[in-house]
């Protein structure tokens, strides 16, 4: 059984952010700077310490990734 599919129901916001970030060849530090959020916030989201980031934070991350909020939360 495959553990990681792009449309998995149990995929978290953090999983999506990490996937999109890696696809764009960005480091966590680079994305945090582009999104204008603290590096620690990004690492906590990606490691699922923060599982429900605020919509403002998701919007900043989406902007930093050049994608829509929808791509991250769906």
Number of C-alpha atoms within 10 A of each C-alpha: 3 4 6 10 9 9 9 10 8 9 15 20 22 24 19 19 22 21 15 18 19 12 10 12 11 15 12 17 15 14 24 21 14 17 21 14 17 12 15 12 15 25 17 14 22 20 15 15 13 16 14 14 17 9 11 10 18 24 18 19 25 23 16 19 21 13 13 15 18 10 12 21 16 12
